[in-house]
Amino acid sequence: MSGAVTIIVDDADLFEGGLVQPGSARWGTLPTFNTTLVIDDTLQNKIPFTFPIKGITSLALVGFTPTPSNDQTFSVQIGTDGQDADIGYWSNISYPSPNLGCQFFTTPDLPGNDTNHPTFFFNLTASGGVSFDYAIMQVGNFRDITGKTIIVDDSSPEISWQGNWQEENSSNLNLTIPFKDDQPYNVKSWYPHGNSTHRSNQVGDSFTFQFAGTSIVVAGIFPVPNEQPDAFVAYMNFTIDDYSVQRKFIQQDVQTQSQVHFPWFKNNTLAPGAHTLVVEVLSLGGLNNDLMVEIDYLTYTPSFRTASEKPNFGTNPTNSSGSDPAPTENPPPSDSNNTQGANIGGIIGGLVAGIFILLVGSIGGYLFWRHKKELQQRLLHQTPTPFRDTSRPPTGRFLSEKGRILSSPSSILPVAHLVPTPNQDENLESAQIVQQGTNSRVGSQSSQQVDNSHAGGVYATRDEIQDVNTRIDMLRRQFEPPAYQTVI
């Protein structure tokens, strides 16, 4: 359990028989909780107020005390299962003061915090002139509170105040309360619930409240007097989870001089479960700059069955000095959808990046291959072709070193390797080198083409030898140096 749970019970649900509940047709709208009030309608000097209560650990009565002309004492007895006072008996209890609207009686701790849910019979004997507005009861851990109304005072640590809210502990208002049908109204001094409120006249002030329920009411005091309709204008924003609404408040919103239990905000259609309420002051105006937004208490219908099942939202420090309180660290709710969304986003991002890298690599590889191919083509076209003697194609056969008949080669030497020199001796030496290279190459090529059918050896003819010598002479003539002229 996250803390004590206090329910509020209206007078109409608490008492029955022998009492009168004023209605709006007779007395107009009453400045009371739920606009109802139970008063004495008899001529008796002492009357009993009896009601059963079950599964509670304490009880307090809130109402209006008698006028000074009436007896200012009362007595209370609490018993179980028809016994008169086995729980407790208190006699000659004095009211705090005559003509006062307040919490005038509170029981000590009661043995109701167990699974047996003991029923207490509460009997109050009082003088005429007392009236009852509501009762507040702190319930046991296992008391079924389905359909009940939980009340949270403005002083509760469950409410987090941000900004410059002022906590007021001594304010009271004068209210006109009916006494009996044949008697005039009485003016009584009224104190707010819990004897405190939070007030603000600063734009941006706000408060936060977390709860688990199906309805919520923000109640307080509306400060506008009837005779000054333009004295106060306020704009406030109310947010529940992701839904926000702005409201404007003016004097026409109230029917009494100073409206107590004024509902600044209510929502009765919430889905069962946990909710977060945020209330913010947007702007204040009017003729009287001293008037303030004033919050007294919150009420909500729980979506949990017993106090032991109430969610633990943590407590928030109340801020009275004007600085924002440190936020309560609450772990965010687990959300598998958000986790899956993050994973899917990461996978998609990685896939797109991989495809992009692969595409860039492919384009780069293709451009590199194309450039290399073009370079190879250019080099191929620049390669010199072999020199051939077209005037006299080589005929006949050549001799190897062993005197075997060889077929003639298809090429001689590339022209690019035949570089002319200015010296004739050097030209002759080069020709000899070429001749040696030629003979060696001819012999090398001829050795691979020996006709095995002439294993005994065949000698070459004289014409073939002469043909070889002719080719050598031709090479010599080709290597002659260019003619040089002497320049004077």
Stockholm file with secondary structure:
# STOCKHOLM 1.0

chainA/1-488         MSGAVTIIVDDADLFEGGLVQPGSARWGTLPTFNTTLVIDDTLQNKIPFTFPIKGITSLALVGFTPTPSNDQTFSVQIGTDGQDADIGYWSNISYPSPNLGCQFFTTPDLPGNDTNHPTFFFNLTASGGVSFDYAIMQVGNFRDITGKTIIVDDSSPEISWQGNWQEENSSNLNLTIPFKDDQPYNVKSWYPHGNSTHRSNQVGDSFTFQFAGTSIVVAGIFPVPNEQPDAFVAYMNFTIDDYSVQRKFIQQDVQTQSQVHFPWFKNNTLAPGAHTLVVEVLSLGGLNNDLMVEIDYLTYTPSFRTASEKPNFGTNPTNSSGSDPAPTENPPPSDSNNTQGANIGGIIGGLVAGIFILLVGSIGGYLFWRHKKELQQRLLHQTPTPFRDTSRPPTGRFLSEKGRILSSPSSILPVAHLVPTPNQDENLESAQIVQQGTNSRVGSQSSQQVDNSHAGGVYATRDEIQDVNTRIDMLRRQFEPPAYQTVI
#=GR chainA/1-488 SS CCSCCEEEEEHHHHCCSSEECCCHHHHCSCSSGGGCCEEECSCCSEEEEEEEEESEEEEEEEEECCCTTSCCEEEEEEEETTCSSSSEEEEEEECSSTTEEEEEEECCCCSCCSTTCCEEEEEEEEETTCEEEEEEEEECTTCCCTTCCEEEETTCTTEEEESSCEEESSCCEEEEECCCTTSCCEEEEECCGGGCEEEECSTTCEEEEEEEEEEEEEEEEECCCTTCTTSCEEEEEEEETTEEEEEEECGGGCSSSSEEEEEEEEECCCCSSEEEEEEEEEEEESSCTTCCEEEEEEEEEESSSSGGGCCCCCCCCCCCSSSCCCCCCCCCCCCHHHHHHHHHHHHHHHHHHHHHHHHHHHHHHHHHHHHHHHHHHHHHHHSCCBCCCCSSCCCSEEECTTCCEEECCSCCCBGGGCCCCSCHHHHHHHHHHHHHHHHHHHHHHHTTSCCGGGTTCCCCCHHHHHHHHHHHHHHHHHTCCCCCCCCC
#=GC SS_cons         CCSCCEEEEEHHHHCCSSEECCCHHHHCSCSSGGGCCEEECSCCSEEEEEEEEESEEEEEEEEECCCTTSCCEEEEEEEETTCSSSSEEEEEEECSSTTEEEEEEECCCCSCCSTTCCEEEEEEEEETTCEEEEEEEEECTTCCCTTCCEEEETTCTTEEEESSCEEESSCCEEEEECCCTTSCCEEEEECCGGGCEEEECSTTCEEEEEEEEEEEEEEEEECCCTTCTTSCEEEEEEEETTEEEEEEECGGGCSSSSEEEEEEEEECCCCSSEEEEEEEEEEEESSCTTCCEEEEEEEEEESSSSGGGCCCCCCCCCCCSSSCCCCCCCCCCCCHHHHHHHHHHHHHHHHHHHHHHHHHHHHHHHHHHHHHHHHHHHHHHHSCCBCCCCSSCCCSEEECTTCCEEECCSCCCBGGGCCCCSCHHHHHHHHHHHHHHHHHHHHHHHTTSCCGGGTTCCCCCHHHHHHHHHHHHHHHHHTCCCCCCCCC
//
